[in-house]
């Protein structure tokens, strides 16, 4: 009777515990499942939004950058100032066709503010004739005149061109001559391809949307909802607002707040709950300041396959079967392990407690349960504690290492991608095309950044038959140096615009003031250098002279027999102490070759003892090759540097600019 009573009590206790735990466990499990689905839904929406932002930003930013360069081209401005000039027209269309081949949409347009003539070229044969003439009284041409009056230099507008019979995503960029807007130019992306690539998610319950800062829809799976012409300041259609898609405006304030927060912090992704089509849905919002667009991802958590729930019923059935199996096993364990003679069981249990883990427990009795429990408990606790601790530590260490490796690989890839993209942008600001068009074989440039990106760059500005050219060496190299080049490039562009290209000393002075003004409020460490070396030369072909001004960069000139070194100012731009830079006028002598070089060439370690290349070796190299054609000089200088450097790493960014006129 005793053993049957113990078994019944044990089975009843286990059954009662299962019943008591099952009900709250099911309720808690359902709530946990709902919370998990919401958590993963939010993470899915945020990641999907980030992915769409990158997929949109990369190609459109590239189109925008090329459009800005075309608008900023002196060739473009020269033709729009004199539209009837056949030579200027031919030069513009030849250059613009080069841009067209680089554009993703293979199409560009230009429109004159003075005449209203609208030119458009795509992959069809080149046309130099206007496609049509814009009119202030035509409603379809409102985008043009609104963009001309806009204080913003560019906008991105989704608009159907009824005259061209095409609907595209237009990038409209103002062509400015000082404060005067000469016209518009830009590129176009096909709307059909744009929607197919960036809007159609291909997943149920997920609706990507692109809107501007006012909520006007720029891209949607339903093309009839797009607010055409809103990007250029037009009203768009009445339905084309994202807030109009909300049921009764529910969630409007939350969505507007999320858009505002994303605009304040473009690196973040904001979320809001709204009601659309009678369903409460999650909206993730990210902002692209370069395009002035928001990327929205609307997710219906009930319809989206965020979390697979097909396993719920099999899991519930499996749990019931598990409980039944546990009851049977428990009853069998009581029968086999607790109702056998206790003496043999006590001996076996004590053997296990002493370390003999391979001893098989015999059937037990019912008089010595206490001794058995204590001996077995000691053994079980020791084994279980050590095993559990070891397995837990192994799992934790393994998980931590895997997470760290994944995070490290992702971070490394992100950094490499960012630096590669920065290199593309930095190369885009170098005036190679302008130098080639203006000087051709009369110049060469050696530009060797130490890393993927660098702190050296060179400038060029055409001034009719004359021109301004020079080099700049920003403090640092790699990413910090590249960032300084962006600042220095902006400063010198402003200085050239204000002072004109014919006065290098004034340009250096204004650039120095601009750099100081840009960094005046920056909280920078004292040890961080922000100075920039520079050397500028204005070539006056008509007068047969050149005007030079430098800041810690010298001008070299040689005819193969004599080497002249014209020193620049002793203070760099942005240095702690200021200096007034002076113009030095030289005669532009036939047969003489002129050179500008940053200190990276002179400081490069090499040779037997690892000393720098040095001024003496550099001067001898210039004089030795001065009479050779410039292309041969470039190859000779590169070879001389490589032979001296040997296997040593490059110390600094290297730039050498040379020119010669017969």
C-alpha positions as CSV (number, residue, x, y, z in Angstrom):
1,X,0.0,0.0,0.0
2,X,2.9,2.3,0.8
3,X,4.4,2.2,-2.6
4,X,1.1,2.7,-4.4
5,X,0.4,5.6,-2.2
6,X,3.7,7.3,-3.0
7,X,3.3,6.7,-6.7
8,X,-0.2,8.1,-6.8
9,X,0.8,11.1,-4.8
10,X,3.8,11.8,-7.0
11,X,1.7,11.4,-10.2
12,X,-1.1,13.6,-8.8
13,X,1.4,16.3,-7.8
14,X,3.0,16.4,-11.2
15,X,-0.3,16.5,-12.9
16,X,-1.6,19.3,-10.7
17,X,1.7,21.3,-11.3
18,X,1.3,20.9,-15.1
19,X,-2.3,22.0,-15.0
20,X,-1.6,25.0,-12.8
21,X,1.4,26.1,-14.9
22,X,-0.1,25.4,-18.3
23,X,-2.8,28.1,-18.2
24,X,-0.7,31.1,-17.2
25,X,2.2,29.8,-19.3
26,X,-0.1,29.8,-22.4
27,X,-1.3,33.4,-21.6
28,X,2.2,34.6,-21.0
29,X,3.5,32.8,-24.1
30,X,0.9,34.4,-26.3
31,X,1.8,37.9,-24.9
32,X,5.5,37.1,-25.4
33,X,4.8,35.9,-28.9
34,X,2.9,39.2,-29.7
35,X,5.7,41.2,-28.2
36,X,8.3,39.3,-30.2
37,X,6.4,39.7,-33.4
38,X,6.2,43.5,-32.7
39,X,9.9,43.6,-31.8
40,X,11.0,41.7,-35.0
41,X,8.4,43.7,-37.0
42,X,10.0,47.0,-35.9
43,X,13.5,45.6,-36.6
44,X,12.4,44.4,-40.0
45,X,10.8,47.7,-40.9
46,X,13.9,49.7,-39.7
47,X,16.3,47.4,-41.6
48,X,14.1,47.5,-44.7
49,X,13.9,51.3,-44.5
50,X,17.7,51.6,-44.1
51,X,18.2,49.2,-47.1
52,X,15.9,51.2,-49.3
53,X,17.5,54.5,-48.2
54,X,20.9,53.2,-49.3
55,X,19.5,51.7,-52.6
56,X,18.0,55.0,-53.4
57,X,20.7,57.3,-52.1
58,X,23.6,55.7,-54.0
59,X,22.3,56.0,-57.6
60,X,20.4,59.2,-57.1
61,X,23.3,60.9,-55.3
62,X,25.5,59.9,-58.2
63,X,23.1,61.4,-60.7
64,X,22.8,64.5,-58.6
65,X,26.6,64.9,-58.3
66,X,27.1,64.6,-62.0
67,X,24.2,67.1,-62.6
68,X,25.8,69.6,-60.2
69,X,29.1,69.2,-62.0
70,X,27.5,69.8,-65.4
71,X,25.7,72.9,-64.0
72,X,28.9,74.2,-62.5
73,X,30.9,73.8,-65.7
74,X,32.2,77.0,-67.2
75,X,31.4,75.5,-70.6
76,X,27.7,75.4,-69.6
77,X,27.7,78.9,-68.3
78,X,29.6,80.3,-71.3
79,X,27.0,78.8,-73.8
80,X,23.9,80.0,-71.8
81,X,25.4,83.5,-71.7
82,X,25.7,83.4,-75.5
83,X,23.2,80.8,-76.7
84,X,23.7,81.8,-80.3
85,X,27.5,81.2,-80.2
86,X,28.0,78.2,-82.5
87,X,31.4,77.4,-81.0
88,X,30.2,77.5,-77.4
89,X,27.2,75.4,-78.4
90,X,29.4,72.7,-80.0
91,X,31.7,72.7,-77.0
92,X,28.8,72.3,-74.6
93,X,27.1,69.5,-76.4
94,X,30.4,67.6,-76.8
95,X,31.1,67.9,-73.0
96,X,27.4,67.2,-72.0
97,X,27.4,64.0,-74.1
98,X,30.3,62.7,-72.0
99,X,28.2,63.4,-68.9
100,X,25.2,61.6,-70.5
101,X,27.2,58.4,-71.0
102,X,28.1,58.4,-67.3
103,X,24.5,59.0,-66.1
104,X,22.4,56.0,-65.1
105,X,19.4,57.3,-67.0
106,X,21.6,58.1,-70.1
107,X,19.6,61.4,-70.5
108,X,20.1,65.0,-69.7
109,X,18.3,68.3,-70.4
110,X,19.2,72.0,-70.4
111,X,16.9,75.0,-70.6
112,X,17.8,78.7,-71.0
113,X,16.2,81.2,-68.7
114,X,16.7,83.9,-71.4
115,X,15.1,82.2,-74.4
116,X,13.0,79.5,-72.8
117,X,14.5,77.0,-75.2
118,X,14.5,73.4,-73.8
119,X,17.1,70.9,-75.0
120,X,16.9,67.2,-74.3
121,X,19.2,64.3,-75.3
122,X,19.1,60.6,-74.4
123,X,20.4,57.5,-76.2
124,X,18.8,58.7,-79.5
125,X,21.1,60.5,-82.0
126,X,22.5,63.8,-80.6
127,X,20.3,66.8,-81.2
128,X,21.5,70.4,-80.8
129,X,18.1,71.9,-81.6
130,X,15.5,72.8,-78.9
131,X,12.8,70.2,-78.4
132,X,10.4,73.0,-77.5
133,X,10.2,76.5,-76.0
134,X,9.0,77.0,-72.5
135,X,6.3,79.6,-71.7
136,X,5.4,81.4,-68.4
137,X,1.7,81.1,-69.3
138,X,1.8,77.3,-69.9
139,X,0.8,75.3,-66.8
140,X,3.0,72.4,-67.8
141,X,6.0,74.6,-67.7
142,X,5.4,75.9,-64.2
143,X,8.1,73.6,-62.8
144,X,10.8,75.5,-64.8
145,X,9.9,79.0,-63.6
146,X,9.3,77.9,-60.0
147,X,12.8,76.3,-60.0
148,X,14.4,79.4,-61.5
149,X,13.0,81.5,-58.6
150,X,13.8,78.9,-55.9
151,X,16.5,79.9,-53.3
152,X,17.7,76.2,-53.4
153,X,20.3,75.4,-56.1
154,X,18.5,72.1,-57.0
155,X,15.4,70.0,-56.6
156,X,14.3,66.5,-57.4
157,X,11.0,66.4,-59.1
158,X,8.7,63.6,-60.4
159,X,6.9,65.1,-63.4
160,X,5.4,64.0,-66.7
161,X,6.7,65.9,-69.7
162,X,3.7,66.0,-72.0
163,X,5.8,67.5,-74.9
164,X,8.4,64.7,-74.7
165,X,5.7,62.2,-73.8
166,X,7.6,60.7,-70.9
167,X,7.4,60.6,-67.1
168,X,10.7,60.7,-65.2
169,X,12.4,61.5,-61.9
170,X,14.0,64.9,-62.9
171,X,17.0,66.3,-61.2
172,X,16.7,70.1,-61.8
173,X,19.9,72.1,-61.1
174,X,20.3,75.9,-61.4
175,X,23.1,77.2,-63.7
176,X,24.3,80.2,-61.8
177,X,26.6,83.1,-62.9
178,X,27.2,84.7,-59.6
179,X,23.7,85.7,-58.3
180,X,22.1,85.4,-61.7
181,X,20.4,82.2,-62.8
182,X,21.2,81.5,-66.5
183,X,18.9,78.4,-66.7
184,X,18.5,74.8,-65.6
185,X,20.2,71.6,-66.4
186,X,20.1,68.1,-65.0
187,X,19.4,64.4,-65.6
188,X,16.4,62.1,-65.6
189,X,15.7,58.6,-64.2
190,X,13.0,56.4,-65.7
191,X,10.0,56.3,-63.3
192,X,9.1,52.7,-64.3
193,X,12.5,51.4,-63.5
194,X,12.6,53.6,-60.3
195,X,9.4,52.1,-59.0
196,X,10.4,48.6,-60.0
197,X,13.8,48.8,-58.3
198,X,13.0,50.8,-55.1
199,X,9.2,50.7,-54.4
200,X,7.9,47.2,-55.2
201,X,9.0,45.3,-52.1
202,X,7.8,41.9,-53.4
203,X,6.6,41.0,-49.8
204,X,3.0,40.9,-48.6
205,X,2.0,43.5,-46.0
206,X,5.1,45.8,-46.8
207,X,4.5,49.1,-48.6
208,X,7.5,51.3,-49.3
209,X,6.8,55.0,-50.0
210,X,9.0,58.0,-50.8
211,X,7.8,61.5,-49.8
212,X,9.3,64.9,-49.6
213,X,9.6,67.1,-46.4
214,X,6.0,68.3,-46.8
215,X,4.6,64.7,-47.2
216,X,4.1,64.9,-51.0
217,X,4.4,61.4,-52.4
218,X,7.3,61.0,-54.8
219,X,7.1,57.2,-55.3
220,X,4.4,54.6,-54.5
221,X,3.2,51.2,-55.7
222,X,0.1,53.0,-56.9
223,X,1.4,55.6,-59.5
224,X,-1.9,57.5,-59.3
225,X,-1.0,58.7,-55.8
226,X,2.3,60.4,-56.8
227,X,2.3,64.2,-56.4
228,X,3.7,65.1,-59.7
229,X,5.6,68.4,-60.0
230,X,5.7,68.8,-56.2
231,X,9.5,68.7,-56.1
232,X,9.8,71.9,-58.1
233,X,7.4,73.8,-55.7
234,X,4.2,72.9,-57.6
235,X,1.0,71.9,-55.8
236,X,0.9,68.3,-57.1
237,X,-2.4,66.5,-57.3
238,X,-4.8,66.6,-54.4
239,X,-4.4,63.0,-53.4
240,X,-0.6,63.0,-53.4
241,X,0.0,63.5,-49.7
242,X,0.9,60.6,-47.4
243,X,-1.3,62.0,-44.6
244,X,-4.3,61.6,-46.9
245,X,-3.7,57.8,-46.9
246,X,-4.4,57.6,-43.1
247,X,-7.9,56.6,-42.0
248,X,-9.5,59.7,-40.6
249,X,-6.1,61.2,-40.1
250,X,-5.4,58.8,-37.2
251,X,-1.7,58.8,-36.5
252,X,-1.1,62.0,-38.5
253,X,0.6,63.8,-35.6
254,X,2.7,60.7,-34.8
255,X,3.8,60.3,-38.4
256,X,4.6,64.0,-38.7
257,X,6.7,63.9,-35.5
258,X,8.6,60.8,-36.7
259,X,9.4,62.6,-40.0
260,X,10.5,65.7,-38.2
261,X,12.7,63.6,-35.8
262,X,14.3,61.7,-38.8
263,X,15.0,65.0,-40.5
264,X,16.7,66.3,-37.4
265,X,18.8,63.1,-37.1
266,X,19.3,61.7,-40.7
267,X,21.3,58.8,-39.4
268,X,18.4,57.5,-37.3
269,X,15.2,55.5,-38.2
270,X,12.0,56.7,-36.5
271,X,8.8,54.8,-36.0
272,X,5.1,55.6,-35.7
273,X,1.8,53.7,-35.5
274,X,-0.9,54.7,-38.0
275,X,-4.1,53.3,-39.3
276,X,-4.3,52.6,-43.1
277,X,-7.0,50.7,-44.9
278,X,-8.7,49.9,-41.6
279,X,-5.6,48.2,-40.1
280,X,-3.2,49.4,-37.5
281,X,0.2,49.4,-39.2
282,X,3.8,50.3,-38.3
283,X,5.6,53.0,-40.2
284,X,9.4,53.4,-40.2
285,X,10.9,56.7,-41.4
286,X,14.4,57.6,-42.6
287,X,15.5,60.9,-44.1
288,X,18.0,61.6,-46.9
289,X,19.2,65.2,-46.6
290,X,21.0,65.1,-49.9
291,X,17.7,64.4,-51.8
292,X,15.4,66.1,-49.2
293,X,13.3,62.9,-49.3
294,X,11.9,60.7,-46.6
295,X,11.9,56.9,-47.1
296,X,8.8,55.3,-45.4
297,X,8.1,51.6,-44.9
298,X,4.5,50.7,-43.9
299,X,4.3,47.2,-42.4
300,X,1.1,45.4,-41.6
301,X,2.3,43.0,-38.9
302,X,-0.6,40.7,-39.4
303,X,0.0,40.3,-43.2
304,X,3.8,40.5,-43.3
305,X,5.8,37.3,-42.8
306,X,7.8,38.9,-40.0
307,X,7.5,35.9,-37.7
308,X,6.5,32.4,-38.9
309,X,3.6,31.0,-36.7
310,X,3.0,27.8,-38.6
311,X,4.8,26.0,-35.8
312,X,2.4,26.9,-33.0
313,X,-0.1,24.0,-33.4
314,X,2.6,21.3,-33.8
315,X,4.4,22.8,-30.8
316,X,1.2,22.7,-28.7
317,X,0.5,19.1,-29.7
318,X,4.1,18.2,-29.0
319,X,3.9,19.9,-25.5
320,X,0.8,17.8,-24.6
321,X,2.6,14.6,-25.8
322,X,5.6,15.6,-23.7
323,X,3.5,16.1,-20.6
324,X,1.9,12.7,-21.1
325,X,5.3,11.1,-21.6
326,X,6.6,12.8,-18.5
327,X,3.7,11.4,-16.4
328,X,4.4,7.8,-17.7
329,X,8.1,8.2,-17.2
330,X,7.7,9.6,-13.7
331,X,5.4,6.7,-12.7
332,X,7.9,4.2,-14.1
333,X,10.8,5.9,-12.3
334,X,9.0,5.6,-9.0
335,X,8.3,2.0,-9.7
336,X,11.8,1.1,-10.6
337,X,13.9,3.4,-8.4
338,X,12.2,4.0,-5.1
339,X,10.5,0.6,-4.3
340,X,13.6,-1.7,-4.4
341,X,15.6,-2.9,-1.4
342,X,17.4,0.2,0.0
343,X,20.6,-1.5,1.1
344,X,21.9,-2.2,-2.4
345,X,20.7,1.2,-3.5
346,X,22.4,2.9,-0.6
347,X,25.8,1.2,-1.4
348,X,25.5,2.2,-5.1
349,X,24.5,5.7,-4.3
350,X,27.5,6.2,-1.9
351,X,29.8,4.8,-4.6
352,X,28.5,7.4,-7.0
353,X,29.0,10.1,-4.4
354,X,32.6,8.9,-3.9
355,X,33.3,9.4,-7.7
356,X,32.3,6.1,-9.3
357,X,30.0,7.7,-11.9
358,X,29.8,4.5,-13.9
359,X,28.0,2.5,-11.2
360,X,24.5,1.5,-12.2
361,X,21.9,2.3,-9.6
362,X,20.1,-0.8,-8.5
363,X,16.3,-1.1,-7.7
364,X,15.6,0.5,-4.3
365,X,13.6,-0.3,-1.3
366,X,11.6,1.9,1.1
367,X,13.4,2.1,4.5
368,X,16.6,4.0,3.7
369,X,15.2,6.8,1.4
370,X,16.9,9.4,3.5
371,X,20.4,8.1,3.1
372,X,19.8,7.5,-0.6
373,X,18.5,11.1,-1.1
374,X,21.5,12.7,0.6
375,X,24.1,10.6,-1.2
376,X,22.4,10.9,-4.5
377,X,21.9,14.6,-4.0
378,X,25.6,15.3,-3.4
379,X,26.5,13.4,-6.5
380,X,23.8,14.9,-8.7
381,X,24.6,18.5,-7.5
382,X,28.3,18.1,-8.2
383,X,27.9,16.7,-11.6
384,X,25.1,19.0,-12.6
385,X,26.8,22.1,-11.2
386,X,30.1,21.5,-12.9
387,X,28.6,20.4,-16.2
388,X,26.1,23.2,-16.3
389,X,28.7,25.8,-15.5
390,X,31.1,24.5,-18.1
391,X,28.5,24.2,-20.9
392,X,27.1,27.7,-20.0
393,X,30.6,29.2,-20.2
394,X,31.4,27.5,-23.5
395,X,28.1,28.7,-25.0
396,X,28.6,32.2,-23.8
397,X,32.2,32.4,-25.0
398,X,31.3,30.9,-28.4
399,X,28.4,33.2,-28.8
400,X,30.4,36.3,-27.8
401,X,33.2,35.3,-30.3
402,X,30.7,34.8,-33.1
403,X,29.0,38.1,-32.4
404,X,32.3,39.9,-32.2
405,X,33.5,38.4,-35.5
406,X,30.3,39.3,-37.3
407,X,30.3,42.8,-35.9
408,X,33.9,43.2,-36.8
409,X,33.4,42.0,-40.4
410,X,30.3,44.2,-40.8
411,X,32.1,47.3,-39.5
412,X,35.2,46.6,-41.6
413,X,33.1,46.2,-44.8
414,X,31.1,49.4,-43.9
415,X,34.3,51.4,-43.4
416,X,35.8,50.0,-46.7
417,X,32.7,50.8,-48.6
418,X,32.5,54.3,-47.2
419,X,36.2,55.0,-47.9
420,X,35.8,53.7,-51.5
421,X,32.8,56.0,-52.0
422,X,34.7,58.9,-50.5
423,X,37.6,58.2,-53.0
424,X,35.1,58.4,-55.9
425,X,33.8,61.7,-54.6
426,X,37.3,63.1,-54.0
427,X,38.4,62.1,-57.5
428,X,35.2,63.8,-58.9
429,X,36.3,67.2,-57.6
430,X,39.7,67.0,-59.3
431,X,39.7,69.1,-62.5
432,X,41.2,66.5,-64.8
433,X,38.7,67.1,-67.6
434,X,39.1,70.9,-67.5
435,X,42.9,70.6,-67.4
436,X,42.9,68.2,-70.4
437,X,40.5,70.4,-72.4
438,X,42.4,73.7,-71.7
439,X,46.1,72.6,-71.5
440,X,46.2,69.2,-73.2
441,X,49.8,68.0,-73.7
442,X,51.1,71.2,-72.1
443,X,50.7,69.8,-68.6
444,X,50.9,66.6,-66.5
445,X,49.8,65.8,-62.9
446,X,51.2,63.1,-60.5
447,X,48.6,62.6,-57.8
448,X,49.4,59.7,-55.3
449,X,47.4,59.7,-52.1
450,X,49.0,57.7,-49.3
451,X,45.7,55.9,-48.6
452,X,42.6,55.4,-50.6
453,X,41.7,59.0,-50.0
454,X,44.2,61.8,-49.2
455,X,44.8,65.4,-48.2
456,X,46.3,66.7,-51.5
457,X,44.3,68.1,-54.4
458,X,44.8,70.4,-57.3
459,X,42.8,73.3,-58.8
460,X,42.2,74.8,-62.2
461,X,40.1,77.7,-63.3
462,X,39.8,78.8,-66.9
463,X,39.9,82.6,-67.6
464,X,39.3,82.9,-71.4
465,X,42.7,82.2,-73.1
466,X,44.3,82.4,-69.7
467,X,44.0,80.2,-66.6
468,X,44.7,79.7,-62.9
469,X,46.1,76.4,-61.7
470,X,47.8,75.2,-58.5
471,X,48.1,72.6,-55.8
472,X,47.0,72.4,-52.1
473,X,48.3,70.1,-49.3
474,X,45.9,69.9,-46.3
475,X,47.2,68.7,-42.9
476,X,46.9,65.0,-42.4
477,X,46.1,62.2,-44.8
478,X,43.6,59.4,-45.2
479,X,40.0,60.2,-44.1
480,X,41.0,63.3,-42.0
481,X,43.0,64.8,-44.8
482,X,40.2,64.1,-47.3
483,X,37.7,65.9,-45.1
484,X,40.1,68.9,-44.9
485,X,40.2,68.9,-48.8
486,X,36.4,69.3,-48.9
487,X,36.7,72.3,-46.6
488,X,39.7,73.8,-48.4
489,X,38.1,73.2,-51.8
490,X,35.0,75.1,-50.7
491,X,37.2,77.9,-49.3
492,X,39.3,78.4,-52.5
493,X,36.3,78.2,-54.8
494,X,34.7,81.0,-52.8
495,X,38.0,82.9,-52.9
496,X,38.4,82.6,-56.7
497,X,34.8,83.7,-57.2
498,X,35.4,86.8,-54.9
499,X,38.9,87.8,-56.0
500,X,39.0,86.6,-59.6
501,X,41.5,84.1,-61.0
502,X,44.1,86.7,-62.0
503,X,45.3,87.6,-58.5
504,X,46.8,84.5,-56.7
505,X,47.9,86.4,-53.6
506,X,44.4,87.7,-53.0
507,X,43.0,84.3,-53.5
508,X,45.3,82.8,-50.9
509,X,44.4,85.6,-48.5
510,X,40.7,85.1,-48.9
511,X,41.1,81.3,-48.7
512,X,43.0,81.8,-45.4
513,X,40.2,84.0,-44.1
514,X,37.5,81.5,-45.2
515,X,39.3,78.5,-43.5
516,X,39.7,80.5,-40.3
517,X,36.0,81.5,-40.4
518,X,34.9,77.9,-41.0
519,X,37.0,76.6,-38.0
520,X,36.4,79.5,-35.7
521,X,33.6,77.8,-33.6
522,X,34.9,74.3,-33.9
523,X,36.0,72.7,-30.6
524,X,39.3,71.2,-31.9
525,X,42.1,69.7,-29.8
526,X,45.3,71.8,-29.7
527,X,47.3,69.0,-31.2
528,X,45.1,68.7,-34.3
529,X,46.6,70.5,-37.3
530,X,44.2,72.4,-39.7
531,X,46.7,74.3,-41.8
532,X,47.0,74.0,-45.6
533,X,50.0,74.5,-47.9
534,X,49.2,76.0,-51.3
535,X,50.8,77.2,-54.5
536,X,48.9,79.1,-57.2
537,X,50.0,80.2,-60.7
538,X,48.0,82.5,-63.1
539,X,49.1,82.1,-66.7
540,X,48.7,85.1,-68.9
541,X,49.4,83.8,-72.4
542,X,48.6,87.1,-74.1
543,X,51.1,89.1,-72.0
544,X,53.6,86.2,-71.9
545,X,53.8,86.2,-68.2
546,X,52.8,84.2,-65.1
547,X,51.9,85.4,-61.6
548,X,52.8,83.2,-58.7
549,X,51.8,83.2,-55.0
550,X,52.5,80.4,-52.5
551,X,52.0,79.4,-48.9
552,X,54.9,77.0,-48.0
553,X,54.9,75.7,-51.6
554,X,57.7,76.9,-54.0
555,X,57.6,77.2,-57.8
556,X,60.4,75.5,-59.7
557,X,61.4,76.3,-63.3
558,X,64.1,74.8,-65.5
559,X,65.3,74.8,-69.1
560,X,67.5,71.7,-68.5
561,X,70.6,73.8,-67.7
562,X,69.4,76.2,-65.0
563,X,66.9,75.5,-62.1
564,X,65.2,78.4,-60.5
565,X,63.3,78.1,-57.3
566,X,60.7,80.8,-56.5
567,X,59.9,80.7,-52.8
568,X,56.3,81.2,-51.5
569,X,55.1,82.6,-48.2
570,X,56.5,81.0,-45.0
571,X,53.0,80.6,-43.4
572,X,50.5,78.0,-44.3
573,X,46.8,78.8,-44.8
574,X,45.0,78.6,-41.4
575,X,48.2,78.8,-39.5
576,X,48.2,80.2,-35.9
577,X,50.0,83.3,-37.2
578,X,48.8,85.1,-40.3
579,X,50.8,86.4,-43.2
580,X,50.1,88.7,-46.2
581,X,50.8,86.7,-49.4
582,X,52.6,88.5,-52.3
583,X,52.3,88.0,-56.1
584,X,55.6,87.3,-57.9
585,X,55.5,88.0,-61.7
586,X,57.7,86.0,-64.0
587,X,58.2,86.0,-67.7
588,X,56.7,83.0,-69.4
589,X,59.8,81.8,-71.3
590,X,59.6,79.3,-74.2
591,X,61.4,76.0,-73.5
592,X,61.1,76.4,-69.7
593,X,59.1,73.8,-67.7
594,X,57.4,74.9,-64.4
595,X,56.7,72.6,-61.4
596,X,54.6,72.8,-58.2
597,X,55.0,69.9,-55.7
598,X,53.8,69.1,-52.2
599,X,56.2,68.1,-49.5
600,X,55.2,64.4,-49.8
601,X,57.6,63.9,-52.7
602,X,60.5,65.6,-50.8
603,X,59.8,63.7,-47.6
604,X,59.4,60.2,-49.0
605,X,61.8,57.9,-47.2
606,X,64.1,55.6,-49.2
607,X,67.6,54.8,-50.2
608,X,70.0,52.8,-48.2
609,X,69.5,54.7,-44.9
610,X,65.8,55.6,-45.2
611,X,66.4,59.3,-45.5
612,X,63.9,61.6,-47.3
613,X,64.1,62.2,-51.0
614,X,65.3,65.7,-50.3
615,X,65.5,69.1,-52.1
616,X,68.9,68.4,-53.7
617,X,67.9,65.1,-55.3
618,X,64.5,66.7,-56.3
619,X,66.2,69.7,-58.0
620,X,68.6,67.4,-59.9
621,X,65.7,65.3,-61.1
622,X,63.8,68.3,-62.4
623,X,66.8,69.8,-64.2
624,X,67.8,66.4,-65.7
625,X,64.4,65.8,-67.3
626,X,63.2,69.4,-68.0
627,X,63.7,69.3,-71.8
628,X,61.8,66.0,-72.2
629,X,58.2,65.8,-73.4
630,X,55.9,66.2,-70.4
631,X,54.5,62.6,-70.7
632,X,58.0,61.2,-70.5
633,X,58.8,63.5,-67.6
634,X,55.8,62.1,-65.7
635,X,57.0,58.5,-66.3
636,X,60.5,59.4,-65.3
637,X,59.5,61.1,-62.1
638,X,57.3,58.1,-61.1
639,X,60.1,55.7,-61.8
640,X,62.7,57.8,-59.9
641,X,60.4,57.9,-56.9
642,X,59.7,54.2,-57.0
643,X,63.3,53.3,-57.3
644,X,64.3,55.5,-54.3
645,X,61.4,54.4,-52.2
646,X,62.1,50.7,-52.7
647,X,60.0,48.5,-50.3
648,X,59.3,51.3,-47.8
649,X,55.7,52.5,-47.3
650,X,54.6,55.8,-48.7
651,X,54.8,58.4,-45.9
652,X,52.5,61.2,-47.2
653,X,50.2,62.2,-50.0
654,X,52.2,63.2,-53.2
655,X,51.2,65.7,-55.8
656,X,53.3,67.2,-58.6
657,X,51.8,69.6,-61.2
658,X,53.9,70.6,-64.2
659,X,53.2,72.8,-67.3
660,X,55.2,74.2,-70.3
661,X,54.3,76.4,-73.2
662,X,56.4,76.5,-76.4
